[in-house]
Amino acid sequence: MSVENKPGHDRSPEDVTVVHLMRHGEVENPDGVLYGRLPGYHLSELGRRMADRVAEHLASRDVVHVGASPLERAQETAEPIAKAHGLDIATDRRLVEAENVFQGKTFGIGDGALRRPANWKHVVNPFKPSWGEPYVDQVVRMMGALEAAKDAARGHEAVLVSHQLPIWIVRSYVEKRRLWHDPRRRQCTLASLTTFTFRGDSIVSVGYSEPALDLVPAHLRAGAKPAKGGGKAYGA
């Protein structure tokens, strides 16, 4: 059923619209590669269970729009949610993972990457950051995706599947925090929901929930310290 045909979809400046930004589920990545925007990285069996769990959690919600990053792990996470509501997935490139010069490499805490001279030029400015897509650029594209989803689902709910860093950056912007940060302190666990509530066109609240938390390995949960050499923990 289209949004326009949903009962009571008369647009009003006071419409309350909910947009859930979901991080994808666990990815099959045995070598601990920072996969970034590389193609070919799919959900693991556990990741599919995470996606199914969130689909069950949202099954009774008034979801009329499901969007996702073009990367396989995001599309696969969105599939059971879209299916549960009889919707197609709207692919939105604005939801894609952040660019990173270390893409394709292992770059975890304790693996020696920061001691390699060739990498030093990429880590000189954590405020921009110098190793990848500027935080400000991520805010612009993610806010654009949020606004588009709000318009598509006005008066109802939308789910957008994206990646840890862009989700955390846009949340930080909305909550008026500095954009540069310690990656270990991001509150954005695998398969988590960062929920933006709009009244009309204004965001009035931000919430966070973890419907699949019991499926997430302890070292990959929000606030957990990555294990030495655990590059896998940095997949986003």
mmCIF file of the C-alpha atoms, coordinates in Angstrom:
data_MODEL
# 
_entry.id   MODEL 
# 
loop_
_atom_site.group_PDB 
_atom_site.id 
_atom_site.type_symbol 
_atom_site.label_atom_id 
_atom_site.label_alt_id 
_atom_site.label_comp_id 
_atom_site.label_asym_id 
_atom_site.label_entity_id 
_atom_site.label_seq_id 
_atom_site.pdbx_PDB_ins_code 
_atom_site.Cartn_x 
_atom_site.Cartn_y 
_atom_site.Cartn_z 
_atom_site.occupancy 
_atom_site.B_iso_or_equiv 
_atom_site.pdbx_formal_charge 
_atom_site.auth_seq_id 
_atom_site.auth_comp_id 
_atom_site.auth_asym_id 
_atom_site.auth_atom_id 
_atom_site.pdbx_PDB_model_num 
ATOM 1   C CA . MET A 1 1   ? 0.000  0.000   0.000  1.00 0.00 ? 1   MET A CA 1 
ATOM 2   C CA . SER A 1 2   ? 1.373  3.420   -0.906 1.00 0.00 ? 2   SER A CA 1 
ATOM 3   C CA . VAL A 1 3   ? 1.740  6.155   1.699  1.00 0.00 ? 3   VAL A CA 1 
ATOM 4   C CA . GLU A 1 4   ? -0.838 8.264   -0.097 1.00 0.00 ? 4   GLU A CA 1 
ATOM 5   C CA . ASN A 1 5   ? -3.436 5.480   0.257  1.00 0.00 ? 5   ASN A CA 1 
ATOM 6   C CA . LYS A 1 6   ? -2.861 4.984   3.979  1.00 0.00 ? 6   LYS A CA 1 
ATOM 7   C CA . PRO A 1 7   ? -5.853 6.128   6.047  1.00 0.00 ? 7   PRO A CA 1 
ATOM 8   C CA . GLY A 1 8   ? -5.443 9.553   7.601  1.00 0.00 ? 8   GLY A CA 1 
ATOM 9   C CA . HIS A 1 9   ? -2.485 10.632  5.471  1.00 0.00 ? 9   HIS A CA 1 
ATOM 10  C CA . ASP A 1 10  ? -3.622 14.241  5.246  1.00 0.00 ? 10  ASP A CA 1 
ATOM 11  C CA . ARG A 1 11  ? -0.489 16.314  5.578  1.00 0.00 ? 11  ARG A CA 1 
ATOM 12  C CA . SER A 1 12  ? -0.344 18.824  8.397  1.00 0.00 ? 12  SER A CA 1 
ATOM 13  C CA . PRO A 1 13  ? 2.380  21.093  9.793  1.00 0.00 ? 13  PRO A CA 1 
ATOM 14  C CA . GLU A 1 14  ? 1.877  19.221  13.076 1.00 0.00 ? 14  GLU A CA 1 
ATOM 15  C CA . ASP A 1 15  ? 2.273  15.685  11.665 1.00 0.00 ? 15  ASP A CA 1 
ATOM 16  C CA . VAL A 1 16  ? 4.427  13.469  13.844 1.00 0.00 ? 16  VAL A CA 1 
ATOM 17  C CA . THR A 1 17  ? 6.779  11.376  11.735 1.00 0.00 ? 17  THR A CA 1 
ATOM 18  C CA . VAL A 1 18  ? 9.291  8.846   13.022 1.00 0.00 ? 18  VAL A CA 1 
ATOM 19  C CA . VAL A 1 19  ? 12.437 7.924   11.103 1.00 0.00 ? 19  VAL A CA 1 
ATOM 20  C CA . HIS A 1 20  ? 14.546 5.037   12.407 1.00 0.00 ? 20  HIS A CA 1 
ATOM 21  C CA . LEU A 1 21  ? 18.181 4.984   11.301 1.00 0.00 ? 21  LEU A CA 1 
ATOM 22  C CA . MET A 1 22  ? 19.261 1.367   11.614 1.00 0.00 ? 22  MET A CA 1 
ATOM 23  C CA . ARG A 1 23  ? 22.809 0.063   11.542 1.00 0.00 ? 23  ARG A CA 1 
ATOM 24  C CA . HIS A 1 24  ? 23.120 -3.144  9.502  1.00 0.00 ? 24  HIS A CA 1 
ATOM 25  C CA . GLY A 1 25  ? 23.719 -6.554  11.080 1.00 0.00 ? 25  GLY A CA 1 
ATOM 26  C CA . GLU A 1 26  ? 26.997 -8.433  11.500 1.00 0.00 ? 26  GLU A CA 1 
ATOM 27  C CA . VAL A 1 27  ? 29.028 -8.954  8.332  1.00 0.00 ? 27  VAL A CA 1 
ATOM 28  C CA . GLU A 1 28  ? 30.924 -12.070 7.246  1.00 0.00 ? 28  GLU A CA 1 
ATOM 29  C CA . ASN A 1 29  ? 34.482 -10.733 7.552  1.00 0.00 ? 29  ASN A CA 1 
ATOM 30  C CA . PRO A 1 30  ? 36.857 -13.429 8.865  1.00 0.00 ? 30  PRO A CA 1 
ATOM 31  C CA . ASP A 1 31  ? 39.999 -11.482 7.944  1.00 0.00 ? 31  ASP A CA 1 
ATOM 32  C CA . GLY A 1 32  ? 38.976 -8.345  9.852  1.00 0.00 ? 32  GLY A CA 1 
ATOM 33  C CA . VAL A 1 33  ? 39.194 -6.077  6.802  1.00 0.00 ? 33  VAL A CA 1 
ATOM 34  C CA . LEU A 1 34  ? 37.999 -2.491  7.061  1.00 0.00 ? 34  LEU A CA 1 
ATOM 35  C CA . TYR A 1 35  ? 35.608 -3.028  4.167  1.00 0.00 ? 35  TYR A CA 1 
ATOM 36  C CA . GLY A 1 36  ? 34.223 0.496   3.864  1.00 0.00 ? 36  GLY A CA 1 
ATOM 37  C CA . ARG A 1 37  ? 32.479 0.847   0.511  1.00 0.00 ? 37  ARG A CA 1 
ATOM 38  C CA . LEU A 1 38  ? 33.968 -2.307  -1.015 1.00 0.00 ? 38  LEU A CA 1 
ATOM 39  C CA . PRO A 1 39  ? 31.422 -4.586  -2.711 1.00 0.00 ? 39  PRO A CA 1 
ATOM 40  C CA . GLY A 1 40  ? 31.034 -8.231  -1.822 1.00 0.00 ? 40  GLY A CA 1 
ATOM 41  C CA . TYR A 1 41  ? 30.641 -8.013  1.955  1.00 0.00 ? 41  TYR A CA 1 
ATOM 42  C CA . HIS A 1 42  ? 27.431 -9.732  2.996  1.00 0.00 ? 42  HIS A CA 1 
ATOM 43  C CA . LEU A 1 43  ? 25.668 -10.384 6.268  1.00 0.00 ? 43  LEU A CA 1 
ATOM 44  C CA . SER A 1 44  ? 26.813 -13.393 8.256  1.00 0.00 ? 44  SER A CA 1 
ATOM 45  C CA . GLU A 1 45  ? 24.258 -15.913 9.434  1.00 0.00 ? 45  GLU A CA 1 
ATOM 46  C CA . LEU A 1 46  ? 24.215 -14.071 12.760 1.00 0.00 ? 46  LEU A CA 1 
ATOM 47  C CA . GLY A 1 47  ? 23.731 -10.780 10.904 1.00 0.00 ? 47  GLY A CA 1 
ATOM 48  C CA . ARG A 1 48  ? 20.662 -12.202 9.171  1.00 0.00 ? 48  ARG A CA 1 
ATOM 49  C CA . ARG A 1 49  ? 19.253 -13.246 12.528 1.00 0.00 ? 49  ARG A CA 1 
ATOM 50  C CA . MET A 1 50  ? 19.804 -9.693  13.765 1.00 0.00 ? 50  MET A CA 1 
ATOM 51  C CA . ALA A 1 51  ? 17.925 -8.299  10.762 1.00 0.00 ? 51  ALA A CA 1 
ATOM 52  C CA . ASP A 1 52  ? 15.054 -10.730 11.326 1.00 0.00 ? 52  ASP A CA 1 
ATOM 53  C CA . ARG A 1 53  ? 14.893 -9.778  15.000 1.00 0.00 ? 53  ARG A CA 1 
ATOM 54  C CA . VAL A 1 54  ? 14.552 -6.073  14.195 1.00 0.00 ? 54  VAL A CA 1 
ATOM 55  C CA . ALA A 1 55  ? 11.954 -6.854  11.531 1.00 0.00 ? 55  ALA A CA 1 
ATOM 56  C CA . GLU A 1 56  ? 9.932  -8.668  14.212 1.00 0.00 ? 56  GLU A CA 1 
ATOM 57  C CA . HIS A 1 57  ? 10.405 -5.739  16.588 1.00 0.00 ? 57  HIS A CA 1 
ATOM 58  C CA . LEU A 1 58  ? 9.056  -3.288  13.986 1.00 0.00 ? 58  LEU A CA 1 
ATOM 59  C CA . ALA A 1 59  ? 6.338  -5.546  12.556 1.00 0.00 ? 59  ALA A CA 1 
ATOM 60  C CA . SER A 1 60  ? 3.531  -3.832  14.449 1.00 0.00 ? 60  SER A CA 1 
ATOM 61  C CA . ARG A 1 61  ? 4.803  -0.310  13.782 1.00 0.00 ? 61  ARG A CA 1 
ATOM 62  C CA . ASP A 1 62  ? 3.313  2.025   11.181 1.00 0.00 ? 62  ASP A CA 1 
ATOM 63  C CA . VAL A 1 63  ? 6.229  1.730   8.740  1.00 0.00 ? 63  VAL A CA 1 
ATOM 64  C CA . VAL A 1 64  ? 5.395  2.985   5.244  1.00 0.00 ? 64  VAL A CA 1 
ATOM 65  C CA . HIS A 1 65  ? 8.896  3.584   3.846  1.00 0.00 ? 65  HIS A CA 1 
ATOM 66  C CA . VAL A 1 66  ? 12.100 1.495   3.961  1.00 0.00 ? 66  VAL A CA 1 
ATOM 67  C CA . GLY A 1 67  ? 15.363 2.813   2.535  1.00 0.00 ? 67  GLY A CA 1 
ATOM 68  C CA . ALA A 1 68  ? 18.913 1.513   2.548  1.00 0.00 ? 68  ALA A CA 1 
ATOM 69  C CA . SER A 1 69  ? 22.479 2.211   1.560  1.00 0.00 ? 69  SER A CA 1 
ATOM 70  C CA . PRO A 1 70  ? 23.388 0.524   -1.741 1.00 0.00 ? 70  PRO A CA 1 
ATOM 71  C CA . LEU A 1 71  ? 25.954 -1.722  -0.035 1.00 0.00 ? 71  LEU A CA 1 
ATOM 72  C CA . GLU A 1 72  ? 25.001 -5.395  0.226  1.00 0.00 ? 72  GLU A CA 1 
ATOM 73  C CA . ARG A 1 73  ? 25.030 -5.573  4.016  1.00 0.00 ? 73  ARG A CA 1 
ATOM 74  C CA . ALA A 1 74  ? 22.546 -2.721  4.276  1.00 0.00 ? 74  ALA A CA 1 
ATOM 75  C CA . GLN A 1 75  ? 20.256 -4.055  1.545  1.00 0.00 ? 75  GLN A CA 1 
ATOM 76  C CA . GLU A 1 76  ? 20.216 -7.499  3.171  1.00 0.00 ? 76  GLU A CA 1 
ATOM 77  C CA . THR A 1 77  ? 19.406 -5.974  6.558  1.00 0.00 ? 77  THR A CA 1 
ATOM 78  C CA . ALA A 1 78  ? 16.514 -3.995  5.080  1.00 0.00 ? 78  ALA A CA 1 
ATOM 79  C CA . GLU A 1 79  ? 14.969 -6.975  3.263  1.00 0.00 ? 79  GLU A CA 1 
ATOM 80  C CA . PRO A 1 80  ? 13.026 -8.596  6.124  1.00 0.00 ? 80  PRO A CA 1 
ATOM 81  C CA . ILE A 1 81  ? 11.781 -5.208  7.344  1.00 0.00 ? 81  ILE A CA 1 
ATOM 82  C CA . ALA A 1 82  ? 10.492 -4.251  3.903  1.00 0.00 ? 82  ALA A CA 1 
ATOM 83  C CA . LYS A 1 83  ? 8.935  -7.690  3.430  1.00 0.00 ? 83  LYS A CA 1 
ATOM 84  C CA . ALA A 1 84  ? 7.121  -7.503  6.772  1.00 0.00 ? 84  ALA A CA 1 
ATOM 85  C CA . HIS A 1 85  ? 5.382  -4.300  5.612  1.00 0.00 ? 85  HIS A CA 1 
ATOM 86  C CA . GLY A 1 86  ? 4.853  -5.215  1.954  1.00 0.00 ? 86  GLY A CA 1 
ATOM 87  C CA . LEU A 1 87  ? 7.253  -2.509  0.778  1.00 0.00 ? 87  LEU A CA 1 
ATOM 88  C CA . ASP A 1 88  ? 10.063 -2.205  -1.743 1.00 0.00 ? 88  ASP A CA 1 
ATOM 89  C CA . ILE A 1 89  ? 13.480 -1.007  -0.600 1.00 0.00 ? 89  ILE A CA 1 
ATOM 90  C CA . ALA A 1 90  ? 14.320 2.517   -1.737 1.00 0.00 ? 90  ALA A CA 1 
ATOM 91  C CA . THR A 1 91  ? 18.076 2.601   -2.343 1.00 0.00 ? 91  THR A CA 1 
ATOM 92  C CA . ASP A 1 92  ? 19.581 5.917   -1.249 1.00 0.00 ? 92  ASP A CA 1 
ATOM 93  C CA . ARG A 1 93  ? 23.271 6.574   -1.897 1.00 0.00 ? 93  ARG A CA 1 
ATOM 94  C CA . ARG A 1 94  ? 23.261 9.254   0.784  1.00 0.00 ? 94  ARG A CA 1 
ATOM 95  C CA . LEU A 1 95  ? 23.095 6.446   3.351  1.00 0.00 ? 95  LEU A CA 1 
ATOM 96  C CA . VAL A 1 96  ? 26.348 4.836   2.186  1.00 0.00 ? 96  VAL A CA 1 
ATOM 97  C CA . GLU A 1 97  ? 29.355 4.204   4.420  1.00 0.00 ? 97  GLU A CA 1 
ATOM 98  C CA . ALA A 1 98  ? 31.878 7.030   4.855  1.00 0.00 ? 98  ALA A CA 1 
ATOM 99  C CA . GLU A 1 99  ? 34.890 7.079   2.552  1.00 0.00 ? 99  GLU A CA 1 
ATOM 100 C CA . ASN A 1 100 ? 38.098 5.889   4.226  1.00 0.00 ? 100 ASN A CA 1 
ATOM 101 C CA . VAL A 1 101 ? 41.652 5.691   2.825  1.00 0.00 ? 101 VAL A CA 1 
ATOM 102 C CA . PHE A 1 102 ? 42.244 2.536   4.878  1.00 0.00 ? 102 PHE A CA 1 
ATOM 103 C CA . GLN A 1 103 ? 39.467 0.687   3.063  1.00 0.00 ? 103 GLN A CA 1 
ATOM 104 C CA . GLY A 1 104 ? 40.558 -2.841  2.211  1.00 0.00 ? 104 GLY A CA 1 
ATOM 105 C CA . LYS A 1 105 ? 43.193 -2.957  4.951  1.00 0.00 ? 105 LYS A CA 1 
ATOM 106 C CA . THR A 1 106 ? 43.226 -4.282  8.486  1.00 0.00 ? 106 THR A CA 1 
ATOM 107 C CA . PHE A 1 107 ? 43.394 -1.268  10.754 1.00 0.00 ? 107 PHE A CA 1 
ATOM 108 C CA . GLY A 1 108 ? 42.428 -2.292  14.254 1.00 0.00 ? 108 GLY A CA 1 
ATOM 109 C CA . ILE A 1 109 ? 43.695 -1.257  17.652 1.00 0.00 ? 109 ILE A CA 1 
ATOM 110 C CA . GLY A 1 110 ? 47.015 -2.957  18.362 1.00 0.00 ? 110 GLY A CA 1 
ATOM 111 C CA . ASP A 1 111 ? 47.810 -4.184  14.837 1.00 0.00 ? 111 ASP A CA 1 
ATOM 112 C CA . GLY A 1 112 ? 50.718 -1.755  14.316 1.00 0.00 ? 112 GLY A CA 1 
ATOM 113 C CA . ALA A 1 113 ? 49.029 0.346   11.633 1.00 0.00 ? 113 ALA A CA 1 
ATOM 114 C CA . LEU A 1 114 ? 49.743 3.619   13.422 1.00 0.00 ? 114 LEU A CA 1 
ATOM 115 C CA . ARG A 1 115 ? 53.455 2.791   13.561 1.00 0.00 ? 115 ARG A CA 1 
ATOM 116 C CA . ARG A 1 116 ? 53.728 2.599   9.777  1.00 0.00 ? 116 ARG A CA 1 
ATOM 117 C CA . PRO A 1 117 ? 55.180 5.873   8.401  1.00 0.00 ? 117 PRO A CA 1 
ATOM 118 C CA . ALA A 1 118 ? 53.127 5.605   5.216  1.00 0.00 ? 118 ALA A CA 1 
ATOM 119 C CA . ASN A 1 119 ? 49.966 5.980   7.296  1.00 0.00 ? 119 ASN A CA 1 
ATOM 120 C CA . TRP A 1 120 ? 50.997 8.992   9.345  1.00 0.00 ? 120 TRP A CA 1 
ATOM 121 C CA . LYS A 1 121 ? 49.883 11.575  6.773  1.00 0.00 ? 121 LYS A CA 1 
ATOM 122 C CA . HIS A 1 122 ? 46.354 10.198  6.985  1.00 0.00 ? 122 HIS A CA 1 
ATOM 123 C CA . VAL A 1 123 ? 45.948 10.582  10.747 1.00 0.00 ? 123 VAL A CA 1 
ATOM 124 C CA . VAL A 1 124 ? 47.268 14.111  11.294 1.00 0.00 ? 124 VAL A CA 1 
ATOM 125 C CA . ASN A 1 125 ? 43.850 15.766  11.615 1.00 0.00 ? 125 ASN A CA 1 
ATOM 126 C CA . PRO A 1 126 ? 41.175 13.914  13.590 1.00 0.00 ? 126 PRO A CA 1 
ATOM 127 C CA . PHE A 1 127 ? 38.895 16.949  13.457 1.00 0.00 ? 127 PHE A CA 1 
ATOM 128 C CA . LYS A 1 128 ? 38.180 16.740  9.699  1.00 0.00 ? 128 LYS A CA 1 
ATOM 129 C CA . PRO A 1 129 ? 39.075 13.739  9.616  1.00 0.00 ? 129 PRO A CA 1 
ATOM 130 C CA . SER A 1 130 ? 42.168 13.507  7.405  1.00 0.00 ? 130 SER A CA 1 
ATOM 131 C CA . TRP A 1 131 ? 41.713 9.780   6.689  1.00 0.00 ? 131 TRP A CA 1 
ATOM 132 C CA . GLY A 1 132 ? 38.349 9.993   4.995  1.00 0.00 ? 132 GLY A CA 1 
ATOM 133 C CA . GLU A 1 133 ? 35.136 11.791  4.157  1.00 0.00 ? 133 GLU A CA 1 
ATOM 134 C CA . PRO A 1 134 ? 34.768 15.054  6.110  1.00 0.00 ? 134 PRO A CA 1 
ATOM 135 C CA . TYR A 1 135 ? 32.288 14.868  8.955  1.00 0.00 ? 135 TYR A CA 1 
ATOM 136 C CA . VAL A 1 136 ? 30.458 17.932  7.613  1.00 0.00 ? 136 VAL A CA 1 
ATOM 137 C CA . ASP A 1 137 ? 29.878 16.191  4.277  1.00 0.00 ? 137 ASP A CA 1 
ATOM 138 C CA . GLN A 1 138 ? 28.418 13.196  6.101  1.00 0.00 ? 138 GLN A CA 1 
ATOM 139 C CA . VAL A 1 139 ? 26.041 15.472  7.998  1.00 0.00 ? 139 VAL A CA 1 
ATOM 140 C CA . VAL A 1 140 ? 24.813 17.079  4.776  1.00 0.00 ? 140 VAL A CA 1 
ATOM 141 C CA . ARG A 1 141 ? 24.038 13.844  2.981  1.00 0.00 ? 141 ARG A CA 1 
ATOM 142 C CA . MET A 1 142 ? 22.565 12.070  6.022  1.00 0.00 ? 142 MET A CA 1 
ATOM 143 C CA . MET A 1 143 ? 20.322 15.024  6.874  1.00 0.00 ? 143 MET A CA 1 
ATOM 144 C CA . GLY A 1 144 ? 19.178 14.958  3.253  1.00 0.00 ? 144 GLY A CA 1 
ATOM 145 C CA . ALA A 1 145 ? 18.282 11.264  3.572  1.00 0.00 ? 145 ALA A CA 1 
ATOM 146 C CA . LEU A 1 146 ? 16.427 11.885  6.839  1.00 0.00 ? 146 LEU A CA 1 
ATOM 147 C CA . GLU A 1 147 ? 14.448 14.749  5.331  1.00 0.00 ? 147 GLU A CA 1 
ATOM 148 C CA . ALA A 1 148 ? 13.522 12.697  2.262  1.00 0.00 ? 148 ALA A CA 1 
ATOM 149 C CA . ALA A 1 149 ? 12.360 9.785   4.429  1.00 0.00 ? 149 ALA A CA 1 
ATOM 150 C CA . LYS A 1 150 ? 10.350 12.158  6.622  1.00 0.00 ? 150 LYS A CA 1 
ATOM 151 C CA . ASP A 1 151 ? 8.583  13.499  3.541  1.00 0.00 ? 151 ASP A CA 1 
ATOM 152 C CA . ALA A 1 152 ? 7.966  9.987   2.165  1.00 0.00 ? 152 ALA A CA 1 
ATOM 153 C CA . ALA A 1 153 ? 6.446  8.784   5.448  1.00 0.00 ? 153 ALA A CA 1 
ATOM 154 C CA . ARG A 1 154 ? 4.883  11.976  6.793  1.00 0.00 ? 154 ARG A CA 1 
ATOM 155 C CA . GLY A 1 155 ? 2.556  11.142  9.654  1.00 0.00 ? 155 GLY A CA 1 
ATOM 156 C CA . HIS A 1 156 ? 3.874  7.566   9.788  1.00 0.00 ? 156 HIS A CA 1 
ATOM 157 C CA . GLU A 1 157 ? 7.232  5.812   10.231 1.00 0.00 ? 157 GLU A CA 1 
ATOM 158 C CA . ALA A 1 158 ? 10.251 5.086   8.041  1.00 0.00 ? 158 ALA A CA 1 
ATOM 159 C CA . VAL A 1 159 ? 13.293 2.837   8.447  1.00 0.00 ? 159 VAL A CA 1 
ATOM 160 C CA . LEU A 1 160 ? 16.640 3.674   6.827  1.00 0.00 ? 160 LEU A CA 1 
ATOM 161 C CA . VAL A 1 161 ? 19.510 1.156   6.982  1.00 0.00 ? 161 VAL A CA 1 
ATOM 162 C CA . SER A 1 162 ? 22.951 2.741   7.031  1.00 0.00 ? 162 SER A CA 1 
ATOM 163 C CA . HIS A 1 163 ? 26.345 2.411   8.723  1.00 0.00 ? 163 HIS A CA 1 
ATOM 164 C CA . GLN A 1 164 ? 27.813 3.184   12.117 1.00 0.00 ? 164 GLN A CA 1 
ATOM 165 C CA . LEU A 1 165 ? 29.856 6.314   11.421 1.00 0.00 ? 165 LEU A CA 1 
ATOM 166 C CA . PRO A 1 166 ? 27.304 8.251   9.318  1.00 0.00 ? 166 PRO A CA 1 
ATOM 167 C CA . ILE A 1 167 ? 24.564 7.407   11.828 1.00 0.00 ? 167 ILE A CA 1 
ATOM 168 C CA . TRP A 1 168 ? 26.652 8.555   14.780 1.00 0.00 ? 168 TRP A CA 1 
ATOM 169 C CA . ILE A 1 169 ? 27.753 11.736  13.019 1.00 0.00 ? 169 ILE A CA 1 
ATOM 170 C CA . VAL A 1 170 ? 24.245 12.858  12.100 1.00 0.00 ? 170 VAL A CA 1 
ATOM 171 C CA . ARG A 1 171 ? 23.012 12.061  15.610 1.00 0.00 ? 171 ARG A CA 1 
ATOM 172 C CA . SER A 1 172 ? 25.894 14.081  17.071 1.00 0.00 ? 172 SER A CA 1 
ATOM 173 C CA . TYR A 1 173 ? 24.995 16.994  14.818 1.00 0.00 ? 173 TYR A CA 1 
ATOM 174 C CA . VAL A 1 174 ? 21.305 16.910  15.779 1.00 0.00 ? 174 VAL A CA 1 
ATOM 175 C CA . GLU A 1 175 ? 22.176 16.645  19.468 1.00 0.00 ? 175 GLU A CA 1 
ATOM 176 C CA . LYS A 1 176 ? 24.647 19.535  19.098 1.00 0.00 ? 176 LYS A CA 1 
ATOM 177 C CA . ARG A 1 177 ? 27.779 17.599  20.030 1.00 0.00 ? 177 ARG A CA 1 
ATOM 178 C CA . ARG A 1 178 ? 31.174 18.018  18.438 1.00 0.00 ? 178 ARG A CA 1 
ATOM 179 C CA . LEU A 1 179 ? 31.615 15.803  15.393 1.00 0.00 ? 179 LEU A CA 1 
ATOM 180 C CA . TRP A 1 180 ? 35.122 14.551  16.143 1.00 0.00 ? 180 TRP A CA 1 
ATOM 181 C CA . HIS A 1 181 ? 35.072 11.790  18.738 1.00 0.00 ? 181 HIS A CA 1 
ATOM 182 C CA . ASP A 1 182 ? 36.563 8.567   20.081 1.00 0.00 ? 182 ASP A CA 1 
ATOM 183 C CA . PRO A 1 183 ? 35.233 5.734   17.832 1.00 0.00 ? 183 PRO A CA 1 
ATOM 184 C CA . ARG A 1 184 ? 35.091 3.424   20.844 1.00 0.00 ? 184 ARG A CA 1 
ATOM 185 C CA . ARG A 1 185 ? 32.419 5.611   22.432 1.00 0.00 ? 185 ARG A CA 1 
ATOM 186 C CA . ARG A 1 186 ? 29.877 5.569   19.606 1.00 0.00 ? 186 ARG A CA 1 
ATOM 187 C CA . GLN A 1 187 ? 26.450 4.446   20.794 1.00 0.00 ? 187 GLN A CA 1 
ATOM 188 C CA . CYS A 1 188 ? 25.565 2.566   17.633 1.00 0.00 ? 188 CYS A CA 1 
ATOM 189 C CA . THR A 1 189 ? 25.658 -1.204  18.075 1.00 0.00 ? 189 THR A CA 1 
ATOM 190 C CA . LEU A 1 190 ? 25.035 -3.610  15.210 1.00 0.00 ? 190 LEU A CA 1 
ATOM 191 C CA . ALA A 1 191 ? 21.318 -3.704  14.264 1.00 0.00 ? 191 ALA A CA 1 
ATOM 192 C CA . SER A 1 192 ? 20.545 -0.797  16.606 1.00 0.00 ? 192 SER A CA 1 
ATOM 193 C CA . LEU A 1 193 ? 17.920 1.866   15.943 1.00 0.00 ? 193 LEU A CA 1 
ATOM 194 C CA . THR A 1 194 ? 18.644 5.577   16.281 1.00 0.00 ? 194 THR A CA 1 
ATOM 195 C CA . THR A 1 195 ? 15.195 7.133   16.118 1.00 0.00 ? 195 THR A CA 1 
ATOM 196 C CA . PHE A 1 196 ? 14.408 10.696  15.050 1.00 0.00 ? 196 PHE A CA 1 
ATOM 197 C CA . THR A 1 197 ? 10.940 12.043  15.778 1.00 0.00 ? 197 THR A CA 1 
ATOM 198 C CA . PHE A 1 198 ? 9.735  14.963  13.682 1.00 0.00 ? 198 PHE A CA 1 
ATOM 199 C CA . ARG A 1 199 ? 6.861  17.289  14.430 1.00 0.00 ? 199 ARG A CA 1 
ATOM 200 C CA . GLY A 1 200 ? 6.137  18.805  11.088 1.00 0.00 ? 200 GLY A CA 1 
ATOM 201 C CA . ASP A 1 201 ? 9.586  19.463  9.619  1.00 0.00 ? 201 ASP A CA 1 
ATOM 202 C CA . SER A 1 202 ? 11.458 19.829  12.904 1.00 0.00 ? 202 SER A CA 1 
ATOM 203 C CA . ILE A 1 203 ? 13.233 17.097  14.856 1.00 0.00 ? 203 ILE A CA 1 
ATOM 204 C CA . VAL A 1 204 ? 11.846 17.150  18.400 1.00 0.00 ? 204 VAL A CA 1 
ATOM 205 C CA . SER A 1 205 ? 13.577 14.117  19.908 1.00 0.00 ? 205 SER A CA 1 
ATOM 206 C CA . VAL A 1 206 ? 16.221 11.453  19.315 1.00 0.00 ? 206 VAL A CA 1 
ATOM 207 C CA . GLY A 1 207 ? 16.018 7.971   20.816 1.00 0.00 ? 207 GLY A CA 1 
ATOM 208 C CA . TYR A 1 208 ? 18.173 4.858   20.767 1.00 0.00 ? 208 TYR A CA 1 
ATOM 209 C CA . SER A 1 209 ? 17.308 1.178   21.140 1.00 0.00 ? 209 SER A CA 1 
ATOM 210 C CA . GLU A 1 210 ? 18.933 -2.219  20.582 1.00 0.00 ? 210 GLU A CA 1 
ATOM 211 C CA . PRO A 1 211 ? 16.255 -4.800  19.707 1.00 0.00 ? 211 PRO A CA 1 
ATOM 212 C CA . ALA A 1 212 ? 18.868 -7.462  18.851 1.00 0.00 ? 212 ALA A CA 1 
ATOM 213 C CA . LEU A 1 213 ? 21.315 -6.767  21.679 1.00 0.00 ? 213 LEU A CA 1 
ATOM 214 C CA . ASP A 1 214 ? 21.310 -10.339 22.984 1.00 0.00 ? 214 ASP A CA 1 
ATOM 215 C CA . LEU A 1 215 ? 22.588 -11.491 19.574 1.00 0.00 ? 215 LEU A CA 1 
ATOM 216 C CA . VAL A 1 216 ? 25.482 -9.008  19.463 1.00 0.00 ? 216 VAL A CA 1 
ATOM 217 C CA . PRO A 1 217 ? 28.875 -10.335 20.678 1.00 0.00 ? 217 PRO A CA 1 
ATOM 218 C CA . ALA A 1 218 ? 29.936 -8.451  23.797 1.00 0.00 ? 218 ALA A CA 1 
ATOM 219 C CA . HIS A 1 219 ? 33.052 -6.953  22.190 1.00 0.00 ? 219 HIS A CA 1 
ATOM 220 C CA . LEU A 1 220 ? 30.942 -5.389  19.411 1.00 0.00 ? 220 LEU A CA 1 
ATOM 221 C CA . ARG A 1 221 ? 28.400 -3.666  21.635 1.00 0.00 ? 221 ARG A CA 1 
ATOM 222 C CA . ALA A 1 222 ? 28.233 0.109   22.077 1.00 0.00 ? 222 ALA A CA 1 
ATOM 223 C CA . GLY A 1 223 ? 31.000 1.316   24.353 1.00 0.00 ? 223 GLY A CA 1 
ATOM 224 C CA . ALA A 1 224 ? 32.940 -1.956  24.313 1.00 0.00 ? 224 ALA A CA 1 
ATOM 225 C CA . LYS A 1 225 ? 36.699 -1.756  23.960 1.00 0.00 ? 225 LYS A CA 1 
ATOM 226 C CA . PRO A 1 226 ? 37.922 -3.570  20.832 1.00 0.00 ? 226 PRO A CA 1 
ATOM 227 C CA . ALA A 1 227 ? 40.170 -6.547  21.498 1.00 0.00 ? 227 ALA A CA 1 
ATOM 228 C CA . LYS A 1 228 ? 43.821 -6.238  20.494 1.00 0.00 ? 228 LYS A CA 1 
ATOM 229 C CA . GLY A 1 229 ? 44.120 -6.803  16.764 1.00 0.00 ? 229 GLY A CA 1 
ATOM 230 C CA . GLY A 1 230 ? 40.332 -6.962  16.503 1.00 0.00 ? 230 GLY A CA 1 
ATOM 231 C CA . GLY A 1 231 ? 39.921 -5.210  13.165 1.00 0.00 ? 231 GLY A CA 1 
ATOM 232 C CA . LYS A 1 232 ? 36.612 -6.991  12.747 1.00 0.00 ? 232 LYS A CA 1 
ATOM 233 C CA . ALA A 1 233 ? 35.175 -4.691  15.399 1.00 0.00 ? 233 ALA A CA 1 
ATOM 234 C CA . TYR A 1 234 ? 35.644 -1.753  13.056 1.00 0.00 ? 234 TYR A CA 1 
ATOM 235 C CA . GLY A 1 235 ? 33.400 -3.001  10.294 1.00 0.00 ? 235 GLY A CA 1 
ATOM 236 C CA . ALA A 1 236 ? 30.663 -0.435  9.939  1.00 0.00 ? 236 ALA A CA 1 
# 
